Amino acid sequence: MIQIFNSWQFNIFAALVLSLGFNQGYKLVAGKSSDDGALTIILQLIAGLSVLVLAPLFKFTFAREPKVYLLFLLAVCFYTINDRLQTTIRKHLEVSVVMILSQLFNVFVVVIGLLIFREPLVWLRLLGAGLILGANVYLFYQRGQFDFNRYFVFAIIANLALAIAVSTDIGLSRLFNLPLYIAVTLIFPPVLIKLSERIPLKDIWQEYQRANKKWLCFTAVSWGLMIFFFLRAFLFGPITLLVPLWSTSVLLNVLVAFLWFRERDELRKKIIAALMVMGGIYLTIAS
């Protein structure tokens, strides 16, 4: 049993299943939210606590170099920007559209690698990033014009923030107790959101009271565990295999959203865009 739990196959499969619950559930609870900031706080607190209970099952380890904690705090700030915007984005855009837009993160990672980390210019990687970008252009180009709105801009900002965060804390999770590390990245952002938006505690409580508590908790727990199993998969398997497998979550969520939320508009275009994204992600990793 322990061998199965410590296999990349089990962990990536669990992450994919939880991805479906998280993305579909997020749309359900965000769609009925009256205070996006308060909802984000509630979701992240529950998600963080759901992972924190797993911490005693793993060895407690901590980084010794102070710069690690500075990088971690910087990353958390950018995670906060992404997490807060995601609630508003998911409230107003279809699940399938959000999933395809979210892969712009990979384009920004490639750009950051070239400009900041001076990574070598690899044409396959650029082609992959171009394919992901092309998938989004293809999705939003309708009747001779681009169908953009402010939520598309929010998605660009969110994905840029996420790319900066991931580029900043890359590899840091290996230096800590994994559940504790994930819990902090989920619990600390609500503090920043509450302070920056000055959300009273009574507003957070009222949002919780109005929400469908069953779906709220399901979405939050799925969020925390999805990150946990996703990161654990990389402890046991090669990135060149796991990232392409994880990219299938885009297509899977498009199909589930079609069945669950009846997202039937431009379904063929969404499926083609999802396949383009999967191909682009493979090229960025295979290179």
N, C-alpha and C positions, 0 to 999 in steps of 0.2 A: 504493500500500500504506500509506504514511504517512497519507494522507488518511482512509483507513478506520479506522486505529488512533486517529486524533484526532477521530473522530465520536462523538456521544452514542449513536447507534444501536448501534455495535459495543461500546462500553463497558458500556452497560446490559444488553445481551444477554449479554455475557461474565459480568457480575456475577450475573445471574439463573441462568445455567447453573452457575456455581461455588457459588451458594447451595444448589442441590440437592445437590451433592457434599458441601458443608460440613455441612449440617443432618442429612442421612442418615448420613454418615460419623461425625459426632459421637456420634450415638446408638449406633452400632455399637461404637466404642472406649470410650465412657463406660460402656456396659452391662456391660463386662467388667473395669472398673477396680476395684482394691482400695484405691486411695489417690487420692481425687478431687483433692486439692491437688497431688500429684505429677504427675498426668496433665495438669492445667491448666498447670503450669509447662512440661512437655515440649511440649505443643501450641503454646503461645504462643511459646516460643523458636524452634521450627521455623518457625512462621508468620512471625515477625519476620525471621528470616534469609532466608526465601524472597522477601520483599519487598525487603530490604536490598540484594540483588544487583542490583536494578534502579536503584538510586540513581545510579550513574555515567552512566546514560542521560539524566539530567535535570540541568538547571542547579542548582548548589548555592546556595541562598538561605537566609538566616536573618533572623529578626526582630531589630530593634535595641532595642526597648523592653523593659526588665526585667519590666514587669508582664505581658507576653505569656508569659514563661517561668513566672511564678508561677501564672497562670491555667492554663497547660498542665500543670504539676505537680499542681494541684488536680484537674484533669479526669482525669489518669491515676489518681489515688487512687480516684476513683469508678468509673472503668473497671475497676479491679482488683476492686472489690466485685462488680460485675456479672459479670465473667469468671469469678471463682471460684465464685459461686453457680450460674452457668449449667451447669457440669459436673455438679454434684449434681442440678440440676433435670432436665437432659437424661438423666441416668442412670435416673431413676425415673418420668418422664412420657413419654408417647408424643410422637413428633415432631410430629404434627398438633396436639396440645394445646399443646405448647411454642410452635409458630408462632403460634397464635391468642393465647395469653397474652402473647407478646412484644410484641404491638401495643398493650398498655397503656402502653408507652413513649410513644406519641403522645398519650395522654390526659394523662400527667404533663407533657409538653412544653407542652400548651395551658394547663394549670393554672399552671405556672411562668411562662409568658409573661404571664398575667393578674396573678398575685400579685407576682412579682419584677420583671419588666420593664415592668409597667404598660401592657401592650398594650391597645388598644381592645377593648371587648366586641363580638364579632362573633357573631351568633346562628348562622350557618351553621357556624362553627368549633365552637361549643358543641354543636350538633346532631351534628356529625361525631364529636366526643369521646364524646357520649352513645351514639351508634350502636356505637362500638368497645366501650365499656363494656357495652352491652346484649348484644353478641355473646358476651362472656365470661360474663355472667350466664346467657344462654340455654344456653351450652355446659355449664355446671356445674349447672344446675337440672334435677334428675331425680327423678321420682316424688314430687313435692311438697316436696322439700328440696334444699338445696345440697350437692353432693358435693365438699367442700373437704378438703384435707389440708395438711400443713406445707410441701410442695413448692409449693403454690399461694401460700402466704405468702412463700416464698423468691423466687418469680417476681415478686411485687409489689415486694419490696425491690430485686431486681436491676433491674427496669425503672425504678424510681424513681432508682436510682443512675446508670443509663445516661442517663436524661433530664437529670439534673443535670450529668453529664459533658459531654454534647452541648451543653447550654445554656451551659456555661462556656467550651468551646473552639470555639464556632461561628465559622467563618471563619478559624481559626488555621492550618489546613492550607495555605491559599493563601500564607502567609508563609514557608513552608519548602519545601525539596526534598521532594516528596510521598512517594516511597518511604521516605526517611529518617524523615519525620514518622510514617508508619504503623508503621515498624519499631520506633521508640522506644515508641509506645503499646502495642506488643505485647511488647517485650522487658523493659521496666521493671516491669510488673505481676508477672512471675514472681519478681523480686527481693523485692518487698513480700510476696508470698504465702509465699515460703520463710522470710523473717524473722518474719512474724507467726504462722505455724503451726509454726515451728521444725522444718521438714522436713529431715532429714539427706540429704546427697548420695547416700548409699547407697540410701535409699528411693526417690529419684527414678530412680536407675539400675535398681533392681529393677523399678519400674513400667514402665520402658522395655523391659526384657528380657521381661516378661510379656506386653506388648501385641502385637497384630498390627501389626507394623511397617509393612506395606504400607498398611493402612488408616489407621494413625496419621499417616504422612507425607502421605498423600493428603488427609486431613481438614485437617491443619495448613496445607499449601500452599494448599488451596482457601480457607481462612480468610483468609490474608494477601492473596492475589490478588483475592478477592471484594471486600475493602475497597478495594483499589487501584483496581479498575475502577469500583466504585460511586462513589468520590469523583471519579475522572477524568470520569465521565459528566456531573457537574455543572459541569465546566469548559467544556463544549461545548453543553449543552442547558438548557432552562428547567425550573425546579423544579416548575412546575405540570403538566408532562408527565411528568417522570422519576419523581417520587414515586408517582403512581398506577400507573405501569408497574412500579415496584419492588414495590408492594403485591401484585402478582399472584404474587409468590414465596410468599405465604401459601397460596394455593389450590394452586399447583403442588406445594409440599411436602406438603400434605395428600394429594393424589392419588398422588404417588410413594411416600409412606409406606404408603398402602393397598396398593400393588403390591409394595413391597419388604418391609416388616415385617408385612404382613397386618393393618394397623390397621383392622379392619372394624367394630368397635363404634361405634355412633352415627355412621356415615359421613355419612348425610344431614344430621344435625345439624351436623357439622363443616363440611360444604360450605356450608351456609346461614350458619353463623357466619363462615366465611372471606369469603363474599360481603358480609356485613354490615360486616366489618372493612374490606374494600376500598372500600366505599361511604363509610364513615366517614372513611377517610384522604383520599379525594378531596374531601370536604366541608371538611376542615380546611385543605387546601391551596388549593382553589378560592376560598375566602372571602378 
